[in-house]
Amino acid sequence: MQINKNELYKISRLNKNYPRYNEILKLHKEAIENGQDIYFDPETGFAVLTAEFLLKRGYCCGSGCRHCPYEVKS
């Protein structure tokens, strides 16, 4: 699967009304630009995998990752 960087930055399963949505997408983009596989959620402090990392992994694990570039597993 090939996705350009601009599209990778925008991959998110969050609703656009989610609190701090824009901040989260900014952190996601910065992590990808800096070659980091994760960033930390500003609300919870939990580590979040980037879409780029998940794409390189090559498959969906079915865990509902926030930035999963694959179709939702059922």
N, CA, C and O atoms as CSV, one atom per row, in Angstrom:
chain,resi,resn,atom,element,x,y,z
A,1,MET,N,N,0.854,-1.171,0.000
A,1,MET,CA,C,0.000,0.000,0.000
A,1,MET,C,C,0.904,1.239,0.000
A,1,MET,O,O,1.820,1.347,0.815
A,2,GLN,N,N,0.642,2.151,-0.901
A,2,GLN,CA,C,1.437,3.382,-1.025
A,2,GLN,C,C,0.546,4.581,-0.693
A,2,GLN,O,O,-0.519,4.747,-1.289
A,3,ILE,N,N,0.972,5.402,0.242
A,3,ILE,CA,C,0.238,6.608,0.620
A,3,ILE,C,C,1.250,7.742,0.693
A,3,ILE,O,O,2.318,7.582,1.285
A,4,ASN,N,N,0.922,8.893,0.094
A,4,ASN,CA,C,1.867,10.009,0.175
A,4,ASN,C,C,1.845,10.629,1.569
A,4,ASN,O,O,0.877,10.475,2.314
A,5,LYS,N,N,2.922,11.331,1.909
A,5,LYS,CA,C,3.088,11.898,3.262
A,5,LYS,C,C,1.923,12.794,3.663
A,5,LYS,O,O,1.448,12.715,4.796
A,6,ASN,N,N,1.455,13.649,2.749
A,6,ASN,CA,C,0.354,14.556,3.105
A,6,ASN,C,C,-0.900,13.797,3.518
A,6,ASN,O,O,-1.642,14.248,4.390
A,7,GLU,N,N,-1.136,12.655,2.902
A,7,GLU,CA,C,-2.284,11.836,3.280
A,7,GLU,C,C,-2.021,11.100,4.594
A,7,GLU,O,O,-2.930,10.942,5.409
A,8,LEU,N,N,-0.786,10.649,4.803
A,8,LEU,CA,C,-0.425,9.969,6.051
A,8,LEU,C,C,-0.702,10.855,7.260
A,8,LEU,O,O,-1.212,10.394,8.281
A,9,TYR,N,N,-0.360,12.128,7.128
A,9,TYR,CA,C,-0.536,13.068,8.239
A,9,TYR,C,C,-1.988,13.145,8.692
A,9,TYR,O,O,-2.259,13.357,9.873
A,10,LYS,N,N,-2.913,12.975,7.769
A,10,LYS,CA,C,-4.342,13.191,8.041
A,10,LYS,C,C,-5.081,11.941,8.512
A,10,LYS,O,O,-6.238,12.031,8.922
A,11,ILE,N,N,-4.434,10.780,8.461
A,11,ILE,CA,C,-5.124,9.544,8.825
A,11,ILE,C,C,-5.440,9.557,10.321
A,11,ILE,O,O,-4.548,9.635,11.166
A,12,SER,N,N,-6.734,9.478,10.619
A,12,SER,CA,C,-7.166,9.461,12.008
A,12,SER,C,C,-8.568,8.884,12.086
A,12,SER,O,O,-9.417,9.187,11.248
A,13,ARG,N,N,-8.807,8.065,13.075
A,13,ARG,CA,C,-10.145,7.513,13.298
A,13,ARG,C,C,-10.933,8.385,14.267
A,13,ARG,O,O,-12.059,8.055,14.638
A,14,LEU,N,N,-10.337,9.494,14.669
A,14,LEU,CA,C,-11.025,10.404,15.579
A,14,LEU,C,C,-12.038,11.252,14.829
A,14,LEU,O,O,-11.811,11.637,13.681
A,15,ASN,N,N,-13.143,11.539,15.475
A,15,ASN,CA,C,-14.127,12.473,14.950
A,15,ASN,C,C,-13.528,13.869,15.003
A,15,ASN,O,O,-12.813,14.194,15.951
A,16,LYS,N,N,-13.804,14.697,14.010
A,16,LYS,CA,C,-13.244,16.052,13.974
A,16,LYS,C,C,-13.690,16.914,15.159
A,16,LYS,O,O,-13.087,17.953,15.428
A,17,ASN,N,N,-14.731,16.493,15.860
A,17,ASN,CA,C,-15.193,17.213,17.053
A,17,ASN,C,C,-14.522,16.717,18.330
A,17,ASN,O,O,-14.801,17.224,19.417
A,18,TYR,N,N,-13.651,15.742,18.205
A,18,TYR,CA,C,-12.938,15.193,19.355
A,18,TYR,C,C,-12.124,16.308,20.017
A,18,TYR,O,O,-11.487,17.099,19.322
A,19,PRO,N,N,-12.137,16.380,21.349
A,19,PRO,CA,C,-11.350,17.424,22.025
A,19,PRO,C,C,-9.879,17.375,21.617
A,19,PRO,O,O,-9.269,16.306,21.590
A,20,ARG,N,N,-9.323,18.525,21.304
A,20,ARG,CA,C,-7.910,18.686,20.944
A,20,ARG,C,C,-7.554,17.989,19.626
A,20,ARG,O,O,-6.391,17.659,19.391
A,21,TYR,N,N,-8.549,17.767,18.774
A,21,TYR,CA,C,-8.351,17.090,17.491
A,21,TYR,C,C,-7.209,17.711,16.687
A,21,TYR,O,O,-6.321,16.995,16.225
A,22,ASN,N,N,-7.223,19.024,16.517
A,22,ASN,CA,C,-6.180,19.695,15.723
A,22,ASN,C,C,-4.803,19.542,16.355
A,22,ASN,O,O,-3.813,19.356,15.648
A,23,GLU,N,N,-4.736,19.617,17.662
A,23,GLU,CA,C,-3.464,19.432,18.364
A,23,GLU,C,C,-2.935,18.010,18.160
A,23,GLU,O,O,-1.737,17.809,17.963
A,24,ILE,N,N,-3.824,17.043,18.209
A,24,ILE,CA,C,-3.444,15.645,18.024
A,24,ILE,C,C,-2.896,15.425,16.618
A,24,ILE,O,O,-1.864,14.776,16.449
A,25,LEU,N,N,-3.583,15.965,15.603
A,25,LEU,CA,C,-3.090,15.807,14.232
A,25,LEU,C,C,-1.754,16.512,14.046
A,25,LEU,O,O,-0.911,16.040,13.283
A,26,LYS,N,N,-1.549,17.628,14.727
A,26,LYS,CA,C,-0.270,18.341,14.660
A,26,LYS,C,C,0.846,17.485,15.275
A,26,LYS,O,O,1.931,17.380,14.703
A,27,LEU,N,N,0.584,16.881,16.423
A,27,LEU,CA,C,1.568,16.012,17.071
A,27,LEU,C,C,1.885,14.799,16.194
A,27,LEU,O,O,3.037,14.374,16.102
A,28,HIS,N,N,0.856,14.248,15.555
A,28,HIS,CA,C,1.024,13.107,14.655
A,28,HIS,C,C,1.925,13.495,13.483
A,28,HIS,O,O,2.861,12.767,13.150
A,29,LYS,N,N,1.648,14.625,12.866
A,29,LYS,CA,C,2.443,15.106,11.733
A,29,LYS,C,C,3.897,15.347,12.149
A,29,LYS,O,O,4.823,14.952,11.442
A,30,GLU,N,N,4.088,15.992,13.286
A,30,GLU,CA,C,5.451,16.270,13.773
A,30,GLU,C,C,6.223,14.977,14.038
A,30,GLU,O,O,7.414,14.890,13.742
A,31,ALA,N,N,5.548,13.982,14.589
A,31,ALA,CA,C,6.213,12.699,14.855
A,31,ALA,C,C,6.674,12.064,13.543
A,31,ALA,O,O,7.800,11.573,13.458
A,32,ILE,N,N,5.818,12.068,12.524
A,32,ILE,CA,C,6.191,11.499,11.228
A,32,ILE,C,C,7.358,12.277,10.635
A,32,ILE,O,O,8.324,11.684,10.157
A,33,GLU,N,N,7.270,13.597,10.666
A,33,GLU,CA,C,8.335,14.434,10.097
A,33,GLU,C,C,9.677,14.219,10.800
A,33,GLU,O,O,10.734,14.360,10.184
A,34,ASN,N,N,9.631,13.877,12.090
A,34,ASN,CA,C,10.850,13.670,12.871
A,34,ASN,C,C,11.301,12.207,12.904
A,34,ASN,O,O,12.229,11.850,13.630
A,35,GLY,N,N,10.629,11.363,12.108
A,35,GLY,CA,C,11.013,9.957,12.039
A,35,GLY,C,C,10.691,9.159,13.294
A,35,GLY,O,O,11.314,8.130,13.554
A,36,GLN,N,N,9.724,9.627,14.069
A,36,GLN,CA,C,9.336,8.934,15.298
A,36,GLN,C,C,8.152,8.009,15.021
A,36,GLN,O,O,7.262,8.349,14.242
A,37,ASP,N,N,8.145,6.861,15.650
A,37,ASP,CA,C,7.064,5.900,15.471
A,37,ASP,C,C,5.860,6.202,16.353
A,37,ASP,O,O,4.760,5.717,16.089
A,38,ILE,N,N,6.059,6.998,17.395
A,38,ILE,CA,C,4.982,7.322,18.337
A,38,ILE,C,C,4.998,8.811,18.676
A,38,ILE,O,O,5.976,9.522,18.448
A,39,TYR,N,N,3.877,9.242,19.228
A,39,TYR,CA,C,3.799,10.541,19.898
A,39,TYR,C,C,2.955,10.302,21.139
A,39,TYR,O,O,2.346,9.241,21.278
A,40,PHE,N,N,2.913,11.258,22.030
A,40,PHE,CA,C,2.152,11.086,23.265
A,40,PHE,C,C,0.878,11.911,23.227
A,40,PHE,O,O,0.905,13.110,22.949
A,41,ASP,N,N,-0.245,11.247,23.513
A,41,ASP,CA,C,-1.540,11.911,23.526
A,41,ASP,C,C,-1.519,13.027,24.568
A,41,ASP,O,O,-1.136,12.794,25.715
A,42,PRO,N,N,-1.930,14.244,24.177
A,42,PRO,CA,C,-1.850,15.371,25.105
A,42,PRO,C,C,-2.820,15.274,26.284
A,42,PRO,O,O,-2.616,15.930,27.305
A,43,GLU,N,N,-3.853,14.477,26.155
A,43,GLU,CA,C,-4.855,14.348,27.214
A,43,GLU,C,C,-4.490,13.245,28.211
A,43,GLU,O,O,-4.580,13.436,29.424
A,44,THR,N,N,-4.076,12.088,27.681
A,44,THR,CA,C,-3.858,10.913,28.534
A,44,THR,C,C,-2.392,10.624,28.821
A,44,THR,O,O,-2.060,9.985,29.819
A,45,GLY,N,N,-1.506,11.105,27.927
A,45,GLY,CA,C,-0.091,10.781,28.055
A,45,GLY,C,C,0.264,9.430,27.475
A,45,GLY,O,O,1.430,9.034,27.510
A,46,PHE,N,N,-0.723,8.702,26.936
A,46,PHE,CA,C,-0.471,7.392,26.339
A,46,PHE,C,C,0.306,7.549,25.035
A,46,PHE,O,O,0.144,8.540,24.323
A,47,ALA,N,N,1.147,6.569,24.729
A,47,ALA,CA,C,1.864,6.536,23.459
A,47,ALA,C,C,0.892,6.136,22.353
A,47,ALA,O,O,0.087,5.221,22.525
A,48,VAL,N,N,0.973,6.826,21.219
A,48,VAL,CA,C,0.107,6.562,20.070
A,48,VAL,C,C,0.995,6.266,18.862
A,48,VAL,O,O,1.900,7.041,18.554
A,49,LEU,N,N,0.744,5.158,18.183
A,49,LEU,CA,C,1.514,4.793,16.993
A,49,LEU,C,C,1.125,5.674,15.814
A,49,LEU,O,O,-0.050,5.998,15.637
A,50,THR,N,N,2.109,6.062,15.008
A,50,THR,CA,C,1.820,6.884,13.833
A,50,THR,C,C,1.340,6.000,12.677
A,50,THR,O,O,1.585,4.794,12.647
A,51,ALA,N,N,0.653,6.638,11.732
A,51,ALA,CA,C,0.193,5.934,10.534
A,51,ALA,C,C,1.378,5.390,9.742
A,51,ALA,O,O,1.288,4.311,9.156
A,52,GLU,N,N,2.479,6.123,9.721
A,52,GLU,CA,C,3.656,5.667,8.986
A,52,GLU,C,C,4.199,4.369,9.580
A,52,GLU,O,O,4.529,3.440,8.843
A,53,PHE,N,N,4.293,4.303,10.896
A,53,PHE,CA,C,4.751,3.075,11.551
A,53,PHE,C,C,3.807,1.923,11.231
A,53,PHE,O,O,4.248,0.830,10.875
A,54,LEU,N,N,2.506,2.174,11.360
A,54,LEU,CA,C,1.520,1.120,11.113
A,54,LEU,C,C,1.551,0.655,9.660
A,54,LEU,O,O,1.366,-0.531,9.387
A,55,LEU,N,N,1.780,1.563,8.740
A,55,LEU,CA,C,1.880,1.213,7.328
A,55,LEU,C,C,3.100,0.330,7.080
A,55,LEU,O,O,3.028,-0.651,6.341
A,56,LYS,N,N,4.224,0.692,7.709
A,56,LYS,CA,C,5.445,-0.108,7.554
A,56,LYS,C,C,5.278,-1.507,8.158
A,56,LYS,O,O,5.877,-2.471,7.682
A,57,ARG,N,N,4.459,-1.606,9.213
A,57,ARG,CA,C,4.226,-2.913,9.836
A,57,ARG,C,C,3.569,-3.861,8.831
A,57,ARG,O,O,3.851,-5.059,8.830
A,58,GLY,N,N,2.698,-3.327,7.981
A,58,GLY,CA,C,2.175,-4.110,6.871
A,58,GLY,C,C,0.812,-4.756,7.028
A,58,GLY,O,O,0.336,-5.400,6.093
A,59,TYR,N,N,0.172,-4.609,8.166
A,59,TYR,CA,C,-1.137,-5.228,8.348
A,59,TYR,C,C,-1.884,-4.547,9.499
A,59,TYR,O,O,-1.286,-3.855,10.323
A,60,CYS,N,N,-3.182,-4.756,9.537
A,60,CYS,CA,C,-4.008,-4.252,10.639
A,60,CYS,C,C,-4.080,-5.339,11.706
A,60,CYS,O,O,-4.365,-6.498,11.406
A,61,CYS,N,N,-3.820,-4.955,12.947
A,61,CYS,CA,C,-3.855,-5.927,14.048
A,61,CYS,C,C,-5.260,-6.062,14.648
A,61,CYS,O,O,-5.519,-6.972,15.435
A,62,GLY,N,N,-6.168,-5.147,14.269
A,62,GLY,CA,C,-7.537,-5.216,14.772
A,62,GLY,C,C,-7.741,-4.559,16.121
A,62,GLY,O,O,-8.792,-4.730,16.739
A,63,SER,N,N,-6.744,-3.802,16.593
A,63,SER,CA,C,-6.852,-3.160,17.905
A,63,SER,C,C,-7.528,-1.783,17.863
A,63,SER,O,O,-7.742,-1.167,18.907
A,64,GLY,N,N,-7.860,-1.306,16.675
A,64,GLY,CA,C,-8.517,-0.005,16.560
A,64,GLY,C,C,-7.558,1.163,16.722
A,64,GLY,O,O,-7.934,2.203,17.262
A,65,CYS,N,N,-6.332,1.004,16.264
A,65,CYS,CA,C,-5.326,2.063,16.389
A,65,CYS,C,C,-5.836,3.374,15.782
A,65,CYS,O,O,-6.477,3.383,14.731
A,66,ARG,N,N,-5.544,4.450,16.451
A,66,ARG,CA,C,-6.026,5.783,16.088
A,66,ARG,C,C,-5.683,6.188,14.656
A,66,ARG,O,O,-6.499,6.815,13.982
A,67,HIS,N,N,-4.502,5.842,14.190
A,67,HIS,CA,C,-4.044,6.281,12.872
A,67,HIS,C,C,-3.842,5.116,11.901
A,67,HIS,O,O,-3.019,5.214,10.991
A,68,CYS,N,N,-4.574,4.022,12.079
A,68,CYS,CA,C,-4.417,2.843,11.231
A,68,CYS,C,C,-4.766,3.183,9.782
A,68,CYS,O,O,-5.852,3.696,9.510
A,69,PRO,N,N,-3.843,2.897,8.846
A,69,PRO,CA,C,-4.110,3.191,7.434
A,69,PRO,C,C,-4.873,2.088,6.711
A,69,PRO,O,O,-5.122,2.191,5.510
A,70,TYR,N,N,-5.243,1.042,7.427
A,70,TYR,CA,C,-5.929,-0.104,6.810
A,70,TYR,C,C,-7.426,-0.059,7.094
A,70,TYR,O,O,-7.878,0.654,7.990
A,71,GLU,N,N,-8.182,-0.823,6.327
A,71,GLU,CA,C,-9.618,-0.942,6.557
A,71,GLU,C,C,-9.833,-1.576,7.934
A,71,GLU,O,O,-9.013,-2.369,8.397
A,72,VAL,N,N,-10.928,-1.222,8.568
A,72,VAL,CA,C,-11.258,-1.757,9.884
A,72,VAL,C,C,-11.482,-3.258,9.775
A,72,VAL,O,O,-12.235,-3.717,8.916
A,73,LYS,N,N,-10.825,-4.028,10.649
A,73,LYS,CA,C,-11.033,-5.484,10.696
A,73,LYS,C,C,-12.333,-5.765,11.410
A,73,LYS,O,O,-12.673,-5.106,12.392
A,74,SER,N,N,-13.066,-6.757,10.907
A,74,SER,CA,C,-14.310,-7.118,11.591
A,74,SER,C,C,-14.209,-8.448,12.270
A,74,SER,O,O,-15.171,-8.899,12.892
